[in-house]
Amino acid sequence: MFGIGFTEIRDFLTDPGSLIAMVAAILVFATIVTLTSPAMGSDKLDKRIKSVNNRREELRRKNRAALDVAAMSGKGTIRGAEAKGLVRKVVEALDLQKAFEDPALHEKLAQAGMRGQRPAMTFYFFRLLSPFLLFGAALFYVFMINDFGLPQVTRVCFSFGLGLLGYYAPNLYLSNLAAKRQQSIMGAFPDGLDLLLICVESGMSIEAAFHKVSSEVGSQSIELAEELSLTTAELSYLQDRRVAYENLAKRTNHPGVKAVCTSLIQAERYGTPLGQALRVMAKENRDMRLAAAEKKAASLPAKLTVPMIIFFLPVLFVVILGPAIIRFQSM
């Protein structure tokens, strides 16, 4: 009975029609998730804002001496909960932090929206586990399900190559997550700067302006609302306000945000008018967003060439030549 079931599973996985059906199902599921994700945005915003409020309360409960030490050491970021459980035990037992030491890991995690020790522990854990998982899955597939007619040495080398790819898979995932987050932030950042300029010129303090903008821009970009809320908390409880602006620039990792943060630092240090600096920065960021949109539009014809050749031209030939071929065959 087990042999029959395994044979049926193997036939199903090696059948091209079944593979096409699985890929089509995955694409349909991804399309549904993409179309329904805007409706779930409010729930995500509420959760993220609640998380930011919890961290703000955590900062409020800390004593002034701890904040002074953090400011002197340059660690102004808000820490999350410590990692617990199996992941932490494995990382500490194997000393993975030293084995996979990456000085920029916490900065990369912050750019992807992850803070604290728990995401770092999880990253080290999966960096150890993913090569073995992909290597084992590849061995199982090429030796037990479908060997593709390849010799044994080639199959083993293919499995090793996939396992090596698994070592870099966590970094690729983190980079893609940070890129998507940066794209969401920069899509709404010029509008957020306009709102920030209006709030500052109306007489609000910079902390109140950041808080107001974070509550208004959440419907357009949850990530930007989260970053502005974190900056508001750091401006309120860090001794050196410059550190809060620098942390915002590091977390977003975008030239436009870095320029705005530099202008805010200079306005704090030299007493220059904040409204004028924000007005100039808002115009520059709108121009950057327009230039990015024009760049995408200019590259669109080249990107559409291959899809048009593959999908549109055959259909066009069928529509034009189909009636003539049918009439010729009926003669």
LUMVOVO-712595 format. One record per residue (C-alpha): residue number from 1; residue in one letter; z, y, x. Coordinates in Angstrom, 2 decimals. Each point is the difference from the previous one (the first is absolute). Example, Ala and Ser with C-alpha at 12.3 -4.5 7.8 and 13.67 -1.06 7.14 Angstrom:
2
- i, aa, zz, yy, xx
- 1, a, 7.80, -4.50, 12.30;
- 2, s, -0.66, 3.44, 1.37;
// end
This chain:
331
- i, aa, zz, yy, xx
- 1, m, 0.00, 0.00, 0.00;
- 2, f, 0.89, 2.36, 2.85;
- 3, g, -3.31, -0.83, 1.75;
- 4, i, -2.01, 0.80, -3.10;
- 5, g, 1.82, 3.29, -0.45;
- 6, f, -0.51, 0.95, 3.65;
- 7, t, -3.70, -0.90, -0.22;
- 8, e, -0.45, 2.13, -3.10;
- 9, i, 1.77, 2.91, 1.69;
- 10, r, -2.15, -0.38, 3.11;
- 11, d, -3.20, -0.13, -2.06;
- 12, f, 1.10, 3.05, -1.91;
- 13, l, 0.75, 1.99, 3.17;
- 14, t, -3.24, -1.02, 1.72;
- 15, d, -2.27, 0.57, -2.99;
- 16, p, -1.90, 3.32, 0.40;
- 17, g, 0.07, 0.58, -3.74;
- 18, s, 3.79, -0.33, -0.07;
- 19, l, 0.40, 2.36, 2.94;
- 20, i, -2.24, 2.56, -1.69;
- 21, a, 2.04, -0.34, -3.19;
- 22, m, 3.27, 0.53, 1.91;
- 23, v, -1.38, 3.07, 1.77;
- 24, a, -1.24, 1.39, -3.34;
- 25, a, 3.43, -0.60, -1.55;
- 26, i, 1.71, 1.79, 2.88;
- 27, l, -2.38, 2.96, -0.32;
- 28, v, 0.56, 0.19, -3.76;
- 29, f, 3.76, -0.08, 0.53;
- 30, a, -0.25, 2.74, 2.66;
- 31, t, -2.11, 2.11, -2.39;
- 32, i, 2.56, -0.37, -2.79;
- 33, v, 2.83, 0.95, 2.37;
- 34, t, -1.94, 3.04, 1.22;
- 35, l, -0.72, 1.19, -3.54;
- 36, t, 3.56, -0.50, -1.21;
- 37, s, 1.78, 1.37, 3.09;
- 38, p, -0.14, 3.67, -1.18;
- 39, a, 1.91, -0.97, -3.13;
- 40, m, 2.74, -1.51, 2.18;
- 41, g, 0.25, 3.08, 2.18;
- 42, s, 2.87, 1.59, -1.92;
- 43, d, 2.20, -3.06, 0.46;
- 44, k, -0.69, -0.01, 3.73;
- 45, l, 0.76, 3.71, 0.16;
- 46, d, 3.33, -0.48, -1.77;
- 47, k, 0.98, -2.80, 2.37;
- 48, r, -0.95, 1.96, 3.10;
- 49, i, 1.76, 3.16, -1.15;
- 50, k, 3.08, -2.08, -0.80;
- 51, s, -0.13, -1.48, 3.49;
- 52, v, -0.26, 3.48, 1.50;
- 53, n, 2.98, 1.16, -2.08;
- 54, n, 2.03, -2.95, 1.24;
- 55, r, -0.77, 0.95, 3.57;
- 56, r, 0.91, 3.59, -0.72;
- 57, e, 3.37, -1.11, -1.32;
- 58, e, 0.44, -2.16, 3.07;
- 59, l, -0.61, 3.01, 2.21;
- 60, r, 2.43, 2.04, -2.04;
- 61, r, 2.74, -2.57, 0.55;
- 62, k, -0.43, 0.04, 3.76;
- 63, n, 2.32, 2.23, 1.93;
- 64, r, -1.14, 3.00, 2.00;
- 65, a, 0.73, -1.65, 3.33;
- 66, a, -2.46, -2.83, -0.70;
- 67, l, -2.68, 2.50, -0.97;
- 68, d, 0.59, 2.00, 3.18;
- 69, v, -0.41, -3.12, 2.12;
- 70, a, -3.22, -0.91, -1.82;
- 71, a, -1.38, 3.50, 0.50;
- 72, m, 0.89, 0.07, 3.71;
- 73, s, -1.62, -3.38, 0.57;
- 74, g, -3.15, 1.04, -1.88;
- 75, k, 0.34, -2.68, -2.66;
- 76, g, -0.35, 2.00, -3.16;
- 77, t, -1.62, -2.64, -2.14;
- 78, i, 1.76, -1.45, -2.99;
- 79, r, 1.13, -3.55, 0.62;
- 80, g, -0.32, -2.75, -2.55;
- 81, a, 2.06, -3.07, -0.59;
- 82, e, 0.51, -2.47, 2.80;
- 83, a, -1.95, -3.21, -0.09;
- 84, k, 1.96, -3.03, -1.11;
- 85, g, -0.53, -3.67, -0.57;
- 86, l, -2.30, -2.52, 1.63;
- 87, v, -2.44, 2.54, 1.42;
- 88, r, 2.68, 1.82, 1.96;
- 89, k, 1.54, -3.23, 1.27;
- 90, v, -3.36, -1.24, 1.30;
- 91, v, -0.85, 3.33, 1.64;
- 92, e, 3.38, 0.28, 1.69;
- 93, a, 0.14, -3.66, 1.04;
- 94, l, -3.42, 0.13, 1.69;
- 95, d, 0.45, 3.59, 1.20;
- 96, l, -3.37, 0.96, -1.49;
- 97, q, 0.70, 3.72, 0.34;
- 98, k, -0.13, -0.39, 3.76;
- 99, a, -2.87, -2.49, -0.02;
- 100, f, -2.21, 2.12, -2.30;
- 101, e, 1.32, 3.35, 1.18;
- 102, d, -2.01, 2.90, -1.41;
- 103, p, 1.40, 3.51, 0.59;
- 104, a, -2.18, 1.46, -2.76;
- 105, l, 0.86, -2.62, -2.62;
- 106, h, 2.47, 2.12, -1.98;
- 107, e, -2.48, 2.87, -0.03;
- 108, k, -2.75, -2.30, -1.27;
- 109, l, 2.31, -1.38, -2.68;
- 110, a, 0.93, 3.53, -1.07;
- 111, q, -3.69, 0.88, -0.28;
- 112, a, -0.42, -3.03, -2.29;
- 113, g, 2.95, 1.12, -2.16;
- 114, m, 2.57, -2.45, 1.41;
- 115, r, 3.30, 1.21, 1.42;
- 116, g, 3.06, -1.66, 1.41;
- 117, q, 0.66, -3.20, 1.89;
- 118, r, -1.04, -2.45, -2.74;
- 119, p, -3.78, 0.68, 0.23;
- 120, a, 0.19, -0.24, 3.80;
- 121, m, 1.75, -3.38, -0.19;
- 122, t, -2.56, -1.22, -2.54;
- 123, f, -2.86, 1.18, 2.22;
- 124, y, 1.35, -1.90, 3.03;
- 125, f, 0.58, -3.09, -2.15;
- 126, f, -3.54, -0.13, -1.38;
- 127, r, -1.50, 0.81, 3.38;
- 128, l, 1.63, -3.21, 1.21;
- 129, l, -0.81, -2.04, -3.11;
- 130, s, -3.56, 1.06, -0.89;
- 131, p, -1.75, -1.58, 3.05;
- 132, f, 1.55, -3.39, -0.76;
- 133, l, -0.79, 0.29, -3.71;
- 134, l, -3.66, 0.86, 0.54;
- 135, f, -0.35, -2.60, 2.77;
- 136, g, 1.49, -2.72, -2.21;
- 137, a, -2.09, 1.02, -3.01;
- 138, a, -3.17, -0.01, 2.09;
- 139, l, 0.79, -3.43, 1.47;
- 140, f, 0.69, -1.42, -3.46;
- 141, y, -3.23, 1.39, -1.41;
- 142, v, -2.41, -1.00, 2.79;
- 143, f, 1.53, -3.46, 0.55;
- 144, m, 1.03, -1.04, -3.52;
- 145, i, -2.26, 1.89, -2.44;
- 146, n, -3.29, 1.06, 1.58;
- 147, d, -0.99, -0.42, 3.64;
- 148, f, -3.37, 1.83, -0.45;
- 149, g, -1.60, -2.66, 2.19;
- 150, l, 1.59, 1.47, 3.13;
- 151, p, 1.36, -1.99, 2.93;
- 152, q, 3.73, -0.34, 0.44;
- 153, v, 0.23, 2.41, 2.94;
- 154, t, -1.76, 2.73, -1.94;
- 155, r, 2.31, -0.44, -2.96;
- 156, v, 3.08, 0.24, 2.22;
- 157, c, -1.38, 3.15, 1.68;
- 158, f, -0.71, 1.51, -3.41;
- 159, s, 3.60, -0.69, -1.04;
- 160, f, 1.32, 1.57, 3.19;
- 161, g, -2.15, 3.07, -0.59;
- 162, l, 1.32, 0.38, -3.52;
- 163, g, 3.56, -0.39, 1.28;
- 164, l, -0.65, 2.74, 2.57;
- 165, l, -1.27, 2.21, -2.81;
- 166, g, 3.28, -0.67, -1.81;
- 167, y, 1.90, 1.60, 2.89;
- 168, y, -1.77, 3.31, -0.70;
- 169, a, 0.01, -0.39, -3.80;
- 170, p, 3.33, 1.87, -0.55;
- 171, n, -1.26, 2.94, 2.07;
- 172, l, -3.26, 0.10, -1.97;
- 173, y, 1.89, -0.11, -3.28;
- 174, l, 2.29, 2.80, 1.15;
- 175, s, -2.94, 2.13, 1.15;
- 176, n, -1.85, -0.46, -3.30;
- 177, l, 3.13, 0.83, -1.98;
- 178, a, 0.56, 3.16, 2.05;
- 179, a, -3.66, 1.03, -0.40;
- 180, k, 0.14, -0.40, -3.79;
- 181, r, 3.25, 1.95, -0.14;
- 182, q, -1.44, 2.78, 2.16;
- 183, q, -3.10, 0.18, -2.21;
- 184, s, 2.15, 0.33, -3.12;
- 185, i, 2.13, 2.71, 1.61;
- 186, m, -2.93, 2.06, 1.22;
- 187, g, -1.75, -0.21, -3.35;
- 188, a, 2.85, 1.94, -1.62;
- 189, f, 1.33, 1.99, 2.97;
- 190, p, -2.17, 3.16, -0.48;
- 191, d, 1.12, 0.25, -3.64;
- 192, g, 3.58, -0.57, 1.11;
- 193, l, -0.34, 2.84, 2.51;
- 194, d, -1.26, 2.32, -2.74;
- 195, l, 3.03, -0.87, -2.12;
- 196, l, 2.28, 0.45, 3.01;
- 197, l, -1.51, 3.45, 0.63;
- 198, i, 0.58, 1.02, -3.61;
- 199, c, 3.62, -1.19, 0.13;
- 200, v, 0.72, 1.79, 3.29;
- 201, e, -1.58, 3.28, -1.11;
- 202, s, 1.96, -0.15, -3.26;
- 203, g, 3.25, 0.18, 2.01;
- 204, m, 0.98, -3.67, 0.36;
- 205, s, 1.51, -1.32, 3.20;
- 206, i, -2.06, -2.52, 1.94;
- 207, e, 2.31, -2.87, -1.05;
- 208, a, -0.29, 0.89, -3.70;
- 209, a, -3.76, 0.45, 0.40;
- 210, f, -0.40, -3.46, 1.58;
- 211, h, 2.10, -1.53, -2.78;
- 212, k, -2.02, 1.73, -2.72;
- 213, v, -3.34, -0.98, 1.52;
- 214, s, 1.11, -3.62, 0.43;
- 215, s, 0.83, -0.24, -3.70;
- 216, e, -3.32, 1.57, -1.04;
- 217, v, -2.38, -1.80, 2.36;
- 218, g, 1.31, -3.50, -0.75;
- 219, s, -2.61, -0.60, -2.70;
- 220, q, -2.77, 0.60, 2.54;
- 221, s, 1.47, -1.69, 3.08;
- 222, i, 3.19, -2.04, -0.05;
- 223, e, -0.01, -0.21, 3.80;
- 224, l, -0.09, 3.78, 0.45;
- 225, a, 2.81, 0.44, -2.52;
- 226, e, 2.10, -2.50, 1.95;
- 227, e, -0.65, 1.73, 3.33;
- 228, l, 0.85, 3.42, -1.37;
- 229, s, 3.20, -1.34, -1.56;
- 230, l, 1.04, -1.53, 3.31;
- 231, t, -0.74, 3.30, 1.74;
- 232, t, 2.16, 1.80, -2.57;
- 233, a, 2.89, -2.34, 0.72;
- 234, e, -0.37, 0.43, 3.75;
- 235, l, -0.21, 3.79, -0.29;
- 236, s, 3.23, -0.04, -1.98;
- 237, y, 2.08, -2.27, 2.26;
- 238, l, -1.42, 0.14, 3.52;
- 239, q, 1.43, 2.62, 2.32;
- 240, d, -3.35, 0.80, 1.63;
- 241, r, -2.61, 0.79, -2.65;
- 242, r, -2.76, -0.35, 2.59;
- 243, v, 0.66, -3.75, 0.12;
- 244, a, -0.72, -0.30, -3.74;
- 245, y, -3.43, 1.62, 0.40;
- 246, e, -0.79, -2.12, 3.05;
- 247, n, 0.96, -3.15, -1.92;
- 248, l, -2.36, 0.97, -2.82;
- 249, a, -2.84, 0.46, 2.49;
- 250, k, 0.72, -3.38, 1.63;
- 251, r, 0.20, -1.86, -3.30;
- 252, t, -3.32, 1.36, -1.28;
- 253, n, -1.83, -0.02, 3.38;
- 254, h, -2.70, 2.41, -1.15;
- 255, p, -1.22, 3.15, 1.80;
- 256, g, 0.24, 2.10, -3.17;
- 257, v, 3.63, -0.88, -0.66;
- 258, k, 0.86, 0.42, 3.69;
- 259, a, -1.49, 3.51, -0.04;
- 260, v, 2.02, 0.91, -3.08;
- 261, c, 3.19, -1.37, 1.54;
- 262, t, -0.66, 1.98, 3.19;
- 263, s, -0.47, 3.17, -2.05;
- 264, l, 3.25, -0.64, -1.87;
- 265, i, 1.87, -0.55, 3.28;
- 266, q, -1.40, 3.23, 1.45;
- 267, a, 0.88, 1.88, -3.18;
- 268, e, 3.57, -1.33, 0.22;
- 269, r, 0.28, 0.90, 3.70;
- 270, y, -1.67, 3.40, 0.16;
- 271, g, 0.57, 1.25, -3.55;
- 272, t, -3.68, 0.39, -0.86;
- 273, p, -0.94, 0.25, -3.71;
- 274, l, -0.06, -3.51, -1.41;
- 275, g, -2.32, 0.84, -2.89;
- 276, q, -2.76, 1.27, 2.27;
- 277, a, 0.16, -3.12, 2.19;
- 278, l, -0.10, -2.29, -3.03;
- 279, r, -2.97, 1.90, -1.46;
- 280, v, -2.02, -0.48, 3.19;
- 281, m, 0.98, -3.67, 0.26;
- 282, a, -0.87, -0.65, -3.65;
- 283, k, -3.49, 1.44, 0.52;
- 284, e, -0.52, -2.07, 3.15;
- 285, n, 1.10, -3.22, -1.73;
- 286, r, -2.29, 0.66, -2.96;
- 287, d, -2.88, 0.49, 2.45;
- 288, m, 0.94, -3.26, 1.76;
- 289, r, 0.00, -1.88, -3.31;
- 290, l, -3.37, 1.49, -0.95;
- 291, a, -1.43, -0.90, 3.43;
- 292, a, 1.23, -3.59, -0.39;
- 293, a, -1.63, -0.23, -3.44;
- 294, e, -3.28, 1.39, 1.37;
- 295, k, 0.13, -2.51, 2.86;
- 296, k, 0.37, -2.88, -2.46;
- 297, a, -2.82, 1.33, -2.13;
- 298, a, -2.28, 0.33, 3.04;
- 299, s, 0.66, -3.60, 1.04;
- 300, l, -0.63, -1.36, -3.50;
- 301, p, -3.83, -0.43, 0.25;
- 302, a, 0.30, -2.10, 3.15;
- 303, k, 2.71, -2.17, -1.59;
- 304, l, -2.09, -0.52, -3.16;
- 305, t, -3.08, -1.20, 1.88;
- 306, v, 1.08, -3.63, 0.40;
- 307, p, 1.40, -0.39, -3.57;
- 308, m, -3.20, 1.47, -1.43;
- 309, i, -2.15, -2.42, 2.02;
- 310, i, 2.12, -3.01, -0.97;
- 311, f, 0.79, 0.76, -3.64;
- 312, f, -2.31, 2.66, -1.41;
- 313, l, -3.42, -0.81, 1.46;
- 314, p, -0.10, -3.67, -1.14;
- 315, v, 0.93, 1.02, -3.53;
- 316, l, -2.62, 2.76, 0.09;
- 317, f, -2.66, -2.49, 1.11;
- 318, v, 0.97, -2.40, -2.78;
- 319, v, -0.20, 2.75, -2.63;
- 320, i, -3.37, 1.28, 1.26;
- 321, l, -1.73, -3.26, 0.91;
- 322, g, 1.69, -2.32, -2.51;
- 323, p, -2.17, 0.85, -3.04;
- 324, a, -3.17, -0.16, 2.10;
- 325, i, 0.94, -3.43, 1.39;
- 326, i, 0.85, -1.33, -3.47;
- 327, r, -3.30, 1.26, -1.42;
- 328, f, -1.91, -1.49, 2.94;
- 329, q, 1.64, -3.40, -0.51;
- 330, s, -0.79, 0.03, -3.73;
- 331, m, -3.74, 0.62, 0.57;
// end
